[in-house]
Structure formats: C-alpha cells, structure tokens
Amino acid sequence: MQAEFEKEFHTIVRAELLANFGSYISSAEEGPLLKQILGVMFATLESTTTMDATDRMVKVAGSSDSMIVKHFIQAKGPGVIALSGLPCFNNNVAKRATASLTALRDAYLTGVRGPAPARLYLTRTRPVYEFVRITLGIGMHGLENHQLFPNGMDLEDATIGEKVSLIYEVRKHSSSCKVYALTGCSYRRQFEMVKYRESL
C-alpha cells in the first residue's frame, strides 16, 4: 500500500508543481526541484505516520514551503510573483494526497484488492505472508479504525494480539511444516489448519 501511495504521490506533486509553477520553471529546473521537494515531503511522510490522514497531508504538503520560496527568490525573472501559486499548490497536494491514501486504505482493508494484495512486492517472505493472509484468513488490521469505529472498538474485528495468538497457535501445532515453507504444504494440510482456526 505504501509503495502504491508513494508512486501516486509522486504523480500528484509533479502535476501540481507544473499546474501552479509551470510558467516559472524551465525544463532544466523541473527535475532537480521536483526531486528536492519530494525528498522533503517523503521524509515528512515517514515522521508523521501517527497523524490522521488529512492533518498529515496538510503538514506534508507544506513541508517544502521554505525550499520553494528559496528557489523562486533566487531565480531570475518574476520569482516572487510565482510564489502566489504556493497556497494553491499546498492545498491541492494535501487534498489529492488525502483522497489517494484514503482510497488505498479502503481498498486494502476491505479486501477489494484480494486477501493478499502485497504478495507481488514480496520475495522470500511471500510464503509466510500468503499463509497468514490466505490460509488463515487474517486480513490487514485497522478496518474499524478506518471506518471510525461505527459499532465501538474491537466489536467486529479481532485485536492485533488475538491475531498474533492465532498465528502462534497454528504454527505450534504444525511442526510437520517449516513456517517459512507453509504454503508448500499439501492442500489437505492447509485445510486442516483452517479448520483448526475455526475451532479456536
């Protein structure tokens, strides 16, 4: 999900940079400036993971303000005039990034992308990931939080601790298979594990 969001975020920032400052940026300046802006914004994304999506994206969008101001103040020509586009740039980046992140979270948490949406991004850890997501049926945690706890906390979704306990218990009772190769077990063995899960 993070990898997809970062790719989309890159597209959003570039589009808004060109829409709001394109008239004042040469083709030679575009690449280096975009790289600097994204570097600051991605660093801010990493340091604000506990914030709500809307507030987080507002902070991320504004994190490159000083860099943009410095660029246009030092630039020849109507540099200061170009800064009139800064509020619109920040506002649009924040709104579009919030919408993008919210949509991705919804798709991943509700299962629209399937039970194991990150499988294509994994290599050595893929068997364990697929075992947990597909065989045991343990989805990503956070759906209730994403939906703002419509029926109260932990009423519809198991806690993280309960999910970890299930994984541990199944692993403990499946000594015939190594945990890193569980998806290589027979379908009969996988079926037995699912039935064990249902009996807990």
N, C-alpha and C positions, 0 to 999 in steps of 0.2 A: 504494500500500500504506500509506504514511504517513497519507494523508488518511482512509482507511478505519479505520485503527487509532485515530487521534485521535477520530473520531466514536464508535467503540465505547468508547474510554477514558472519554470524557465520560459516557456512559451508565453505565459501571461505577462511576465515582466518585460520581455522583449517587445511584445505588441504594444504595451502601454508606454514604454520608453519612446518608441517610434511615433506613436499617436500624439504624445504630449510634447516631445522634444525633437522630433524628426527633422523639423525645419532648421534646427540649430546645430545638428550633429552631422559631421561629414561621415562618409562611408568608412574612412580610415579610423575615425574616433569611435564608431559604434561598437565594434568588437571589444576593445580594451575597456571601455566604460561599462558595457554590459557585464563583462567578467568581474569587474571590481564591485559593481552593485550587487550581483548575485552572490559574490563571496561574503559580503557583509550580511546580506539577507539570510543566506543559508546558516551562517553562524548564529544569527538571532533565532532562527527556527530551532536550532539544536538547544539553545539555552532557555526556551520558553515552552517546553513540552507540557508543562503542568497547567498552562493557562487555557481558558476557554477559547474556542476556535476564533470567534470574532475579535476579541481583545488581542489575541495572539497575532492575528494577521494585521491588525492596525499597527501593532508595535513593529512587526517585521517590515511592513511597507515603509514606515518612517525611519527605519534604521539606517538607510543610505542617504538621508537628507543632507548631512554635512558634506558627504562626498560629491553629491550632485551640485550643491551650492558652490563648493570649491572649484569644481570643473568649469562651471559657467562664469564664475567671477574671473577666473584666469584666462578664459577663452577670449579670443579677439572677436569683435563684432558685437551684436546685441545680446551679450551673455546674460545681463541682468534681466532683460525682457523675457528671456527664455524661462526664467525661474517662476514666471506666472503660471506655468503649467505644473508646478510641483504639487499643489494641493489636489489637483485632479488626478495626477499620477498616483499619489499615495492612496487616495480614496478608491480608485478603480482597481489597483493591485489588491488592496485589502478585501474589497467586496468579491472580486473574482476568485481570489485565493481561498476565501472562506467558503464560497459556494463549491469550489472544486474539492476541498478537503472534506466538507460535509457529505457531498455526494459519494466520494470514495469510501468514507467510513460506513455510510449506509449500505453501499453495495457489498462491502466485505463482511460487515457484521450481520446482515440479514441473509447472507448466503446466495445473493444474486450472482456472485462470481463463482459459485460452486463451493463444495466443502473444503477444498484445499487450494485457495487462489494463489498462494505464493510458491507452489510446487515448481514452477518453471524457473524461478530465480535461485533455486537451491541445487546443490550437488551432493556432497557426502551426507548431509543431514536430511536429505529428502525422504529416505525410508522411514525415519523416526517421525518426521513431520506428517507424512501420509498416514502412518499408523495411528497417530493421535487424532488427526482431523477426520480421516475417513473410516478407519476400522472401529475406533472407539466413539466416533461421532462427537468429539469435543471441538466446538467451534471457537472462534475468537471471543475473548471476554470483553464485555463493555457495552453490549446491546442495550441493557436497561439504562445505563448512564447516557448513552447516545440518544435514547428516546425520552430522557428526562424523568426516569422512574415513574411511569404512568400509574403503576399499582403499588408503589412503595419499593424500598430497597430489598434486593435478593429474594423477591417473591416468585419470580418467574425464571430467573437464571441462577445456576449454582454459583457459589463463591469460587474464587481462584483456589482457595485451599481445598475445597471439595473436588475440584477437577484434578488438582495435583495428586490428591489421595487416590483417586480412581486410577490414574496412570501408574502410580507406585504399586497399588494392589495388583493390577493386571500384570505388571512386569514381574512382581514377586511370584505370581502363580504361573508364569510361563517360562520356566527355566529351560525348556527344550529349544527355545529360540533366543538368540542373542538380541539385545534391544536394538542394536544398530542394523539388524537384518530382519526385523519382524515382518516387514512386508514381503519377504521372500518365503514366508511360511505358506503352507497349503491353505487353500480357501476353507477347508474344514477347520483348521486351527483358528483362522481368523473368525469364523462363525462361532466357535466355542468361546472366544474372547468377548465377542459382542454379547452372547448370551450371559456370560459371567457379569458383564457390565450391567445388564438389565436386572440381574438378581441382587445387586448391591443395594 
